[in-house]
Amino acid sequence: MAAEGKRADGVGAERDRPPLAYWLLPALVALLRLLPYQASLRLEPPLGMASLQMGYMPRDTLAYLSFIRQVAEDGSFVLANQFTTEPQTPRFVLLLHWALGALSRVTGLAPTQVLELSRVPLIFVFFAVLWSFLRPILPARRLRVLCCVLIGLSGGIDWLVEPLLRFAPPAAAFEFSLSVQDTFGWSTFEVMYNPLWIAGLTLCLVALGPILDPRGPRRARDFAAIAGGLAVLAATHAYSAVVVVGVALALPVVEAVLGAGFAWRRHARIWLALLPALALAAWLSWWQSQDPVYRAASGNFFGPEEMSVFFYPFTLGATLVLALCGARIWVAQAHPYRFAVTAWIAAVVWLQSSPLVNGYHFLLYVHLPVCIPAASALERLWRPSELVGVVRRAGAAALAFLLFAAPLVVTARAIEDVGRQNVFPADYGDLLLDLQRRPPGNALVPPRLGNLLPAFTPHHVWVGHWFLSPDVTARSERYVAWTRDPGRADELRALVAQQSIAYLVVPAASAATLARSLGDAVAERASYGALDLLVLRPQVASADAARAVAP
């Protein structure tokens, strides 16, 4: 162990590469996480339906594709929110989506292909960074490999508990099911469905390494890792940047509470590295918030949607039990990283459960630090020399089942979700093909179609996305009322004028009535099954129109 420790802190650490078999771990994770996308490529939709070629959660993937497509088509660096028709100046800076869009532009690959396939190299990069990140924390190679396996493949037992929910009160059963969705991010394996989350977690490790080091940042590359990692995070995945800052804030508090003292020089160096990146992030946030459309979309950080720690025994399962056992081992050994890892976990738990912020944004950060002390307990339990006898081997097999069965269940469920979430009416597909050929403009369309349109066309929609469209629920209800109730035609005409609507998609049953109410504004009408497309002439909004559409 001592020899390993010297290698971890010296030049020899650079030669402490993972064993060749280690790369089977990211290969397996990547394969399992790609299977739902492969299922979407083979999906045969029911009669009258069309399908998307997306592996996970189309409602979010479509928003990512909107940003990637903008870069692919015109090389934009600062991106616009296409899920609203309000006047705006592009303010979204998303480095991963920009890079994927640039790759799509250079290679000619479709944005969907680039996004889905990016998962593979990002997973390999994550595990490469993870190996280096864990080197000073777990110098012994066998222990580090076990930790990486836990991080990559362990999961909870919520899937075992779910069959019992029929005996629980309906409200509790609903809350449980909602909070432990299989692709929501409670485990690191679940995180790997989302390329953005993989990138955020990887950059998080880069910035956190020198912060967690008991000696703090000492070399120029340590300061560069903290400052550069946080700066890139702020422009890639802001929630990951919040976690880095949260850990830095929690570290002295945890050390003081646990009696470790306060090494003010170390913390001063940490904040010396953080402050330039924080200043840059603050300036970027201020500049972005000057645009009201961006400001409305970014207001989703604060809110009451916290995640209760009650779910940890189910979503972390045996990993949590091992972590508690590993914590005892670390205390007995006076492990130098015991305070830092505790601060990391404490910061994430607070962010998840705080009533001040929407805690679901931070689900993906708790599993990884929990696995680090858990590896120490697992290493003692799974020493080959002690796995003697039927009872011990049966116990080891049961533990392996509880730890590592979840990824198989998650994958199977994700494949099932493809058939449920990736289909939409064929009429929508025909409309999309029509609108792809038309000049960019503002569109008022059914909310479900509004979620699709920005991913495949340059048009902006008045309503379509669950958080990028302002007041999405109210707007969805108003769209339905305006397009079905002839008595509200004046409100519809006012909105068309106020929002400079160029394309109006309405139910075919009411299209004739609505076209008459719009009069000369309708330049063209096309039918697509249950929907009609009304192409409108340019109009000028008036003060009367603005008042007419006020809620």
C-alpha positions in Angstrom: 0.0 0.0 0.0 2.8 2.4 0.8 4.6 1.7 -2.5 1.3 2.4 -4.3 0.9 5.6 -2.4 4.4 6.8 -3.4 3.5 6.1 -7.0 0.3 7.9 -6.7 2.0 11.1 -5.6 5.1 11.0 -7.8 6.2 10.8 -11.4 5.4 7.1 -11.4 1.7 7.9 -11.1 1.8 8.8 -14.8 2.7 5.1 -15.5 0.0 3.8 -13.2 -2.3 3.2 -16.0 -5.5 1.0 -15.7 -5.2 -2.6 -16.6 -6.2 -3.5 -20.2 -9.3 -5.3 -18.9 -10.4 -2.1 -17.2 -11.6 -0.8 -20.6 -14.2 -3.6 -20.7 -16.1 -1.6 -18.1 -16.8 1.6 -20.2 -17.3 -0.7 -23.2 -20.1 -2.6 -21.3 -21.7 0.6 -20.0 -21.6 2.2 -23.5 -23.1 -0.9 -25.0 -26.0 -1.1 -22.5 -26.7 2.6 -22.8 -26.7 2.4 -26.7 -29.2 -0.5 -26.8 -32.3 1.8 -26.5 -31.0 3.9 -29.4 -30.5 0.8 -31.5 -34.1 -0.3 -30.6 -35.4 3.1 -31.8 -33.7 2.5 -35.2 -35.6 -0.8 -35.5 -38.9 0.5 -34.1 -41.9 -0.2 -36.3 -44.7 2.3 -35.2 -48.3 1.3 -35.2 -50.5 2.1 -38.2 -51.0 5.8 -38.6 -48.0 6.7 -36.4 -44.4 7.7 -37.1 -41.3 7.2 -35.0 -38.3 9.1 -33.7 -34.8 7.6 -33.7 -33.9 8.6 -30.1 -32.8 6.4 -27.3 -34.1 8.4 -24.3 -36.6 11.0 -23.2 -37.5 12.6 -26.5 -39.0 15.7 -24.7 -35.4 16.6 -23.5 -33.5 15.2 -26.5 -35.5 17.4 -28.8 -34.4 20.5 -27.0 -30.8 19.4 -27.3 -31.3 18.8 -31.0 -32.6 22.2 -31.5 -29.4 23.7 -30.2 -27.2 21.3 -32.1 -29.1 21.9 -35.3 -28.6 25.6 -35.1 -24.8 25.1 -35.0 -24.9 22.5 -37.8 -26.8 24.8 -40.1 -25.2 28.2 -39.6 -22.2 27.7 -37.3 -23.7 29.7 -34.4 -21.8 29.8 -31.1 -24.4 31.7 -29.1 -27.8 30.0 -29.5 -31.5 30.9 -29.4 -34.4 29.4 -27.7 -36.7 28.2 -30.5 -39.4 27.1 -28.1 -40.8 30.6 -27.8 -41.8 33.3 -30.3 -41.0 36.3 -28.1 -38.4 38.6 -29.5 -34.9 37.6 -28.2 -31.2 38.0 -28.7 -29.5 34.6 -28.7 -27.8 34.1 -25.3 -27.5 30.3 -24.7 -23.8 29.3 -24.5 -23.6 25.4 -24.4 -20.2 24.1 -25.2 -21.1 20.5 -25.6 -24.0 21.2 -27.9 -21.8 23.6 -29.9 -19.1 21.0 -30.3 -21.6 18.4 -31.4 -23.2 20.8 -33.8 -19.8 21.7 -35.2 -19.1 18.0 -35.7 -22.4 17.5 -37.4 -21.6 20.5 -39.7 -18.2 19.1 -40.6 -19.1 15.4 -41.1 -22.6 15.8 -42.5 -24.0 13.4 -39.9 -27.5 14.2 -38.7 -27.7 16.0 -35.3 -29.6 13.0 -33.9 -26.8 10.6 -34.9 -24.1 12.9 -33.5 -25.9 13.3 -30.2 -26.7 9.6 -29.7 -23.3 8.3 -30.8 -21.4 10.9 -28.7 -22.4 8.9 -25.7 -19.7 6.3 -26.5 -16.5 8.5 -26.5 -17.8 10.5 -23.6 -18.2 7.4 -21.5 -14.7 6.3 -22.3 -13.3 9.8 -21.4 -15.3 9.7 -18.2 -13.7 6.5 -17.1 -10.2 7.6 -18.1 -10.7 10.8 -16.0 -12.2 8.7 -13.1 -9.1 6.5 -13.0 -6.8 9.5 -12.6 -9.2 11.2 -10.2 -9.3 8.2 -7.8 -5.5 7.6 -7.9 -4.6 9.7 -4.8 -7.8 8.7 -3.0 -7.5 4.9 -3.5 -3.8 4.3 -4.4 -4.2 0.5 -4.4 -5.1 -0.6 -8.0 -7.4 -3.5 -7.0 -9.4 -1.1 -4.7 -9.5 1.5 -7.4 -10.8 -1.0 -10.0 -13.5 -2.2 -7.6 -14.5 1.4 -7.0 -14.8 2.1 -10.7 -16.9 -1.0 -11.2 -19.2 0.2 -8.4 -19.5 3.6 -10.0 -20.1 2.2 -13.4 -22.5 -0.6 -12.7 -24.0 -0.5 -9.2 -27.6 0.6 -8.7 -30.4 0.6 -6.3 -33.2 -1.8 -5.4 -36.2 0.4 -6.3 -37.1 -2.1 -9.0 -37.4 -4.7 -6.4 -39.6 -2.5 -4.2 -41.9 -1.3 -7.0 -44.0 -4.5 -7.1 -44.9 -3.9 -3.4 -46.3 -0.4 -4.2 -49.8 -1.8 -4.8 -49.9 -2.2 -1.0 -48.8 1.4 -0.3 -51.1 4.5 -0.1 -51.7 5.8 -3.7 -50.1 9.2 -3.0 -46.9 7.5 -1.6 -46.8 5.0 -4.5 -47.1 7.8 -7.1 -44.3 9.9 -5.4 -42.0 6.9 -5.2 -42.5 6.0 -8.9 -42.0 9.6 -10.0 -38.8 9.9 -8.0 -37.1 6.7 -9.0 -37.6 6.7 -12.7 -35.2 4.3 -14.3 -33.4 6.9 -16.4 -33.6 9.8 -14.0 -30.1 9.7 -12.7 -30.0 8.3 -9.2 -27.0 6.1 -10.2 -24.0 6.9 -12.4 -25.1 4.2 -14.9 -28.4 6.0 -15.3 -26.5 9.3 -15.8 -24.8 7.8 -18.8 -27.9 8.0 -20.9 -27.4 11.8 -21.2 -24.3 13.0 -23.0 -24.6 16.4 -21.3 -24.7 14.7 -17.8 -21.6 12.6 -18.7 -19.7 15.7 -19.8 -20.8 17.6 -16.6 -19.8 14.8 -14.3 -16.4 14.4 -16.1 -15.6 18.1 -15.8 -16.7 18.0 -12.2 -14.1 15.4 -11.4 -11.4 17.6 -13.1 -12.3 20.6 -11.0 -12.9 18.7 -7.7 -9.6 16.7 -7.7 -7.4 19.5 -6.3 -10.2 20.8 -4.1 -10.6 17.5 -2.3 -6.8 17.0 -2.0 -6.1 17.3 1.8 -3.1 19.6 0.8 -5.2 21.7 -1.5 -4.0 23.0 -4.9 -0.2 23.3 -4.9 0.9 23.3 -8.5 0.0 25.4 -11.5 -1.9 22.6 -13.1 -4.0 22.3 -9.9 -5.0 25.9 -10.2 -5.7 25.5 -13.9 -7.8 22.4 -13.2 -10.0 24.2 -10.7 -10.3 27.5 -12.6 -10.5 26.0 -16.1 -12.8 23.1 -15.0 -15.3 25.5 -13.4 -15.2 28.0 -16.3 -15.9 25.3 -18.8 -18.5 23.8 -16.6 -20.3 27.1 -16.3 -20.6 27.2 -20.1 -21.5 23.4 -20.5 -23.6 22.3 -17.6 -24.2 25.0 -14.9 -25.6 22.6 -12.3 -22.3 20.8 -12.3 -20.5 24.1 -11.6 -22.9 24.7 -8.7 -21.8 21.3 -7.2 -18.1 22.2 -7.4 -18.8 25.5 -5.6 -21.0 23.7 -3.1 -18.3 21.2 -2.2 -15.8 24.0 -1.7 -18.2 25.8 0.6 -19.1 22.6 2.5 -15.5 21.5 3.0 -14.4 23.9 5.8 -17.8 23.4 7.5 -17.5 19.7 7.6 -13.9 19.8 8.7 -14.8 22.2 11.6 -17.8 20.1 12.7 -15.8 16.9 12.6 -12.8 18.4 14.4 -10.3 18.5 11.6 -9.5 22.2 12.2 -9.4 24.9 9.6 -6.4 25.0 7.3 -7.0 28.6 6.1 -4.0 28.6 3.7 -5.4 25.6 1.9 -8.9 27.1 1.6 -7.4 30.4 0.5 -5.6 28.7 -2.4 -8.9 26.9 -3.3 -10.8 30.1 -3.5 -7.9 31.9 -5.2 -8.4 29.3 -8.0 -12.2 29.5 -7.9 -12.7 33.2 -7.9 -11.6 34.0 -11.5 -13.8 31.3 -12.9 -16.7 32.5 -10.6 -16.2 36.0 -11.8 -16.4 34.8 -15.4 -19.4 32.7 -14.7 -21.1 35.6 -12.9 -20.5 37.9 -15.9 -21.8 35.3 -18.3 -24.9 34.8 -16.2 -25.5 38.6 -16.0 -25.0 39.0 -19.7 -27.4 36.2 -20.5 -30.0 37.4 -18.0 -30.3 40.8 -19.9 -32.4 39.0 -22.4 -35.9 38.4 -21.0 -36.4 35.1 -22.9 -33.3 33.6 -21.5 -34.1 35.0 -18.0 -37.5 33.3 -18.1 -36.1 29.9 -19.2 -33.3 30.0 -16.6 -35.6 30.6 -13.7 -35.9 26.9 -13.2 -33.0 26.6 -10.7 -34.9 27.9 -7.7 -38.0 26.1 -6.6 -39.6 23.7 -4.1 -39.0 20.5 -6.0 -36.6 19.0 -3.6 -35.8 15.3 -3.5 -36.2 13.6 -0.1 -33.3 11.6 1.4 -36.0 9.0 2.1 -35.4 7.5 -1.3 -31.6 6.9 -0.7 -32.1 3.3 0.7 -34.0 2.4 -2.4 -32.1 4.3 -5.1 -28.6 3.4 -3.6 -29.5 0.1 -2.1 -26.6 -2.2 -1.1 -24.1 0.5 -2.2 -25.3 2.7 0.6 -24.8 -0.1 3.1 -21.3 -0.7 1.9 -20.6 3.1 2.1 -21.6 3.2 5.7 -19.3 0.2 6.4 -16.6 1.8 4.4 -16.9 5.0 6.4 -16.1 3.1 9.5 -13.0 1.6 7.9 -11.9 5.1 6.8 -12.4 6.5 10.3 -10.4 3.6 11.8 -7.6 4.2 9.2 -7.8 8.0 9.5 -8.0 8.1 5.7 -6.8 11.5 4.6 -9.7 12.0 2.3 -12.5 11.2 4.8 -13.4 14.8 5.4 -13.3 15.8 1.8 -15.5 13.0 0.5 -17.9 13.6 3.4 -18.1 17.3 2.4 -18.8 16.2 -1.2 -21.7 14.0 -0.1 -23.0 16.6 2.3 -23.1 19.3 -0.3 -25.0 17.1 -2.8 -27.4 15.9 -0.2 -28.2 19.5 0.8 -28.6 20.6 -2.8 -31.0 17.7 -3.5 -33.1 18.1 -0.4 -33.0 21.9 0.1 -36.5 23.6 -0.3 -34.7 26.6 -1.9 -33.6 24.9 -5.1 -35.2 22.3 -7.4 -33.2 19.3 -6.1 -33.9 17.0 -9.0 -31.2 18.8 -10.9 -28.6 17.3 -8.6 -29.6 13.6 -8.5 -26.6 12.6 -10.7 -24.0 13.7 -8.2 -24.6 11.6 -5.0 -24.0 8.1 -6.3 -20.3 8.5 -7.3 -18.9 9.9 -4.0 -21.0 7.2 -2.1 -19.2 4.5 -4.1 -15.7 5.7 -3.0 -15.9 4.6 0.7 -18.2 1.7 -0.4 -15.3 0.2 -2.4 -13.2 -0.2 0.8 -15.9 -2.3 2.4 -16.5 -4.3 -0.8 -12.7 -5.0 -1.1 -12.7 -6.7 2.3 -15.9 -8.7 1.6 -14.7 -10.0 -1.8 -11.2 -11.1 -0.9 -10.8 -14.4 -2.8 -9.1 -16.0 0.2 -12.1 -15.4 2.4 -14.8 -16.6 -0.1 -14.6 -20.1 1.2 -17.7 -22.3 1.8 -21.2 -22.4 0.4 -22.6 -19.8 2.7 -20.0 -17.1 2.0 -20.2 -17.7 -1.8 -24.0 -17.6 -1.7 -23.7 -14.3 0.2 -21.3 -12.9 -2.3 -23.6 -13.9 -5.1 -26.6 -12.3 -3.4 -24.6 -9.1 -2.8 -23.5 -9.1 -6.5 -27.1 -9.4 -7.5 -28.3 -6.5 -5.3 -25.4 -4.3 -6.5 -25.3 -5.0 -10.2 -28.7 -6.2 -11.4 -30.1 -2.7 -11.7 -28.3 -1.7 -15.0 -30.0 -4.7 -16.7 -33.4 -3.7 -15.4 -32.8 -0.1 -16.4 -31.7 -1.0 -19.9 -34.8 -3.3 -20.4 -37.1 -0.6 -19.2 -35.4 2.0 -21.4 -35.9 -0.2 -24.4 -39.6 -0.6 -23.5 -39.9 3.2 -23.2 -38.7 3.6 -26.8 -41.8 2.0 -28.1 -43.9 4.2 -25.8 -42.2 7.6 -26.1 -40.8 7.7 -29.6 -44.1 7.5 -31.6 -46.2 10.4 -32.8 -49.0 10.8 -35.3 -48.0 10.3 -38.9 -49.8 13.6 -39.7 -47.1 15.4 -37.6 -44.4 13.8 -39.7 -46.0 15.0 -43.0 -46.3 18.5 -41.5 -42.7 18.5 -40.4 -41.5 17.6 -44.0 -43.7 20.5 -45.3 -42.4 23.0 -42.8 -38.8 22.0 -43.3 -39.0 23.4 -46.9 -40.5 26.7 -45.8 -38.6 29.9 -44.8 -37.9 30.4 -41.0 -40.8 31.9 -39.1 -42.9 31.8 -36.0 -45.4 28.9 -35.7 -48.4 28.4 -33.5 -48.9 24.6 -33.5 -50.2 21.9 -31.1 -47.9 21.7 -28.1 -46.8 18.1 -29.0 -45.9 19.2 -32.5 -44.2 22.3 -30.9 -41.9 20.0 -29.1 -40.8 18.4 -32.4 -40.6 21.4 -34.7 -37.5 23.2 -33.4 -35.4 20.0 -33.5 -35.9 19.6 -37.2 -36.6 23.1 -38.6 -35.5 26.7 -38.0 -38.9 27.8 -36.9 -39.8 29.2 -33.5 -42.9 27.9 -31.7 -45.2 29.7 -29.3 -45.5 26.6 -27.1 -43.8 23.2 -27.1 -41.3 22.5 -24.4 -41.9 21.8 -20.7 -39.5 24.5 -19.4 -38.1 26.4 -22.5 -41.6 27.5 -23.4 -42.8 30.1 -20.8 -46.0 29.3 -19.0 -46.2 26.1 -21.0 -49.3 24.7 -19.3 -51.3 27.9 -19.6 -50.2 28.3 -23.2 -51.2 24.7 -24.1 -54.7 25.3 -22.6 -55.1 28.6 -24.5 -54.0 27.0 -27.8 -56.7 24.3 -27.4 -59.4 26.9 -26.5 -58.5 29.2 -29.4 -58.5 26.5 -32.0 -61.7 24.8 -30.9 -63.9 27.7 -29.8 -65.0 30.0 -32.6 -66.1 32.5 -30.0 -62.4 33.2 -29.2 -61.3 34.0 -32.7 -60.5 37.6 -31.8 -57.9 36.4 -29.2 -56.4 34.1 -31.8 -56.2 36.9 -34.4 -54.6 39.1 -31.8 -51.9 36.5 -30.9 -51.1 35.9 -34.6 -50.5 39.7 -35.0 -48.7 40.2 -31.7 -46.3 37.2 -32.2 -45.9 37.6 -36.0 -47.1 34.1 -36.6 -46.3 32.8 -40.0 -47.5 29.2 -39.7 -50.7 28.2 -37.9 -51.5 24.5 -37.5 -55.1 23.8 -36.3 -57.5 20.9 -36.1 -58.9 20.1 -39.6 -62.5 20.2 -38.1 -62.1 23.9 -37.2 -59.7 25.0 -40.0 -62.4 26.5 -42.3 -63.9 28.6 -39.5 -60.5 29.8 -38.4 -59.4 30.6 -41.9 -62.5 32.7 -42.4 -61.9 34.6 -39.2 -58.4 35.4 -40.3 -59.6 36.6 -43.7 -56.9 37.9 -46.1 -54.2 37.0 -43.6 -54.3 33.4 -44.9 -52.1 33.0 -47.9 -52.2 29.2 -48.2 -53.9 26.2 -46.7 -52.7 22.6 -46.7 -54.4 19.5 -45.2 -52.6 16.8 -43.3 -55.1 14.3 -42.0 -56.4 15.6 -38.7 -54.5 18.9 -39.0 -54.5 21.8 -41.4 -51.6 24.2 -42.0 -52.5 27.8 -42.6 -49.6 29.8 -44.0 -50.1 33.5 -43.1 -49.0 36.7 -44.6 -46.7 39.0 -42.6 -48.7 41.1 -40.1 -47.9 43.9 -37.7 -48.8 43.7 -34.1 -50.9 46.4 -32.5 -51.5 47.7 -29.0 -55.1 46.4 -29.2 -53.7 42.9 -30.2 -51.3 42.9 -27.3 -54.2 43.6 -24.9 -56.4 41.0 -26.5 -54.1 38.1 -25.8 -53.3 39.1 -22.2 -54.3 36.2 -19.8 
